[in-house]
Amino acid sequence: MEIIGLKWLKFDQNKRLVKGKNFFDFDEKAIAALEGDFSLKCKSVNEILLANAAGAKYLIIDKSNDELIKKAVNLAEFYMFDSKIACIIPDISMLEKMANLGVDAVFIGENLD
């Protein structure tokens, strides 16, 4: 699991996604204009599939939606997504839960949602 957002962890290229807050709500019109690394917040299976096809680096699923997280993880494994399934969590207290759900990455920070 990638853990992004803790200052004391070794530098990771993806930390700039946290600093720039390159997390966007799923929006078909806006996706066409996105360039470089970006992450999309997905609220449905359709959005998950389309965001992966659009080239999102991370598919951000709400940390409290266990059912959608599990579906996203299963889809990513079955279809060998290039995108990673991720959640934004407030602190490290949720790491074990995220690991048990099988997410690929977590972004840690209270003000990222």
C-alpha positions as CSV (number, residue, x, y, z in Angstrom):
1,M,0.0,0.0,0.0
2,E,1.2,3.5,-0.9
3,I,1.0,5.8,2.1
4,I,1.1,9.4,0.9
5,G,1.0,12.6,3.0
6,L,3.1,11.9,6.0
7,K,6.0,14.4,6.2
8,W,8.4,12.0,7.8
9,L,8.1,9.3,5.1
10,K,10.7,9.2,2.4
11,F,10.0,11.6,-0.4
12,D,7.5,10.3,-2.9
13,Q,6.8,11.8,-6.3
14,N,3.1,11.4,-5.6
15,K,3.2,13.8,-2.6
16,R,2.7,16.7,-5.1
17,L,-0.8,15.3,-5.7
18,V,-1.5,16.1,-2.1
19,K,0.1,19.5,-2.2
20,G,-1.7,20.5,-5.4
21,K,-4.9,18.8,-4.4
22,N,-5.2,17.3,-7.9
23,F,-8.3,15.4,-6.8
24,F,-11.3,16.2,-9.0
25,D,-14.9,15.1,-8.7
26,F,-15.8,12.9,-11.7
27,D,-17.0,15.3,-14.4
28,E,-17.0,14.1,-18.0
29,K,-16.5,17.6,-19.5
30,A,-13.6,18.4,-17.2
31,I,-11.8,15.1,-17.6
32,A,-11.0,15.9,-21.3
33,A,-9.0,19.0,-20.2
34,L,-7.0,17.2,-17.6
35,E,-3.3,16.7,-18.3
36,G,-0.5,15.0,-16.3
37,D,-1.2,13.1,-13.2
38,F,-4.6,13.5,-11.8
39,S,-7.0,11.7,-9.5
40,L,-10.7,11.4,-9.7
41,K,-13.2,11.0,-6.9
42,C,-15.6,8.2,-7.9
43,K,-19.0,7.6,-6.5
44,S,-20.2,4.7,-8.6
45,V,-19.0,1.6,-10.5
46,N,-19.6,3.5,-13.8
47,E,-17.4,6.4,-12.7
48,I,-14.7,3.9,-11.5
49,L,-14.6,2.2,-14.9
50,L,-14.6,5.5,-16.9
51,A,-12.0,7.2,-14.7
52,N,-9.6,4.3,-15.2
53,A,-10.2,4.5,-19.0
54,A,-9.6,8.2,-18.8
55,G,-6.1,7.6,-17.3
56,A,-6.6,8.7,-13.7
57,K,-3.6,7.8,-11.6
58,Y,-5.8,7.3,-8.5
59,L,-9.5,6.5,-8.2
60,I,-10.5,8.1,-4.9
61,I,-13.3,6.3,-3.2
62,D,-15.0,7.7,0.0
63,K,-13.4,6.0,3.0
64,S,-16.8,5.2,4.5
65,N,-18.2,3.4,1.5
66,D,-16.8,-0.1,2.2
67,E,-19.1,-1.7,-0.5
68,L,-17.9,0.6,-3.3
69,I,-14.3,0.2,-2.2
70,K,-14.6,-3.6,-2.4
71,K,-16.2,-3.4,-5.8
72,A,-13.5,-1.0,-7.0
73,V,-10.7,-3.3,-5.7
74,N,-12.3,-6.3,-7.4
75,L,-12.7,-4.5,-10.7
76,A,-9.1,-3.2,-10.6
77,E,-7.8,-6.8,-10.0
78,F,-10.1,-8.4,-12.6
79,Y,-9.5,-5.9,-15.3
80,M,-5.8,-5.1,-14.4
81,F,-6.5,-1.4,-14.0
82,D,-3.6,1.0,-14.5
83,S,-5.3,3.3,-12.0
84,K,-4.9,2.7,-8.3
85,I,-7.8,2.5,-5.8
86,A,-7.2,5.0,-3.1
87,C,-8.9,6.6,-0.1
88,I,-8.3,9.9,1.7
89,I,-8.1,9.3,5.5
90,P,-7.7,11.8,8.3
91,D,-4.8,10.0,10.1
92,I,-3.0,6.7,10.4
93,S,-5.8,5.2,12.6
94,M,-7.6,3.9,9.5
95,L,-4.6,2.2,7.9
96,E,-5.5,-1.3,9.0
97,K,-9.1,-0.9,7.8
98,M,-7.9,0.3,4.4
99,A,-5.4,-2.6,4.2
100,N,-8.2,-5.1,5.0
101,L,-10.3,-3.6,2.2
102,G,-7.4,-3.9,-0.2
103,V,-6.9,-0.3,-1.3
104,D,-3.7,0.4,-3.2
105,A,-3.0,3.8,-1.7
106,V,-4.1,6.2,1.1
107,F,-3.7,9.9,1.2
108,I,-3.4,11.1,4.7
109,G,-4.7,14.6,5.6
110,E,-7.8,16.1,7.1
111,N,-8.3,18.8,4.5
112,L,-8.0,16.8,1.4
113,D,-11.6,15.7,1.0
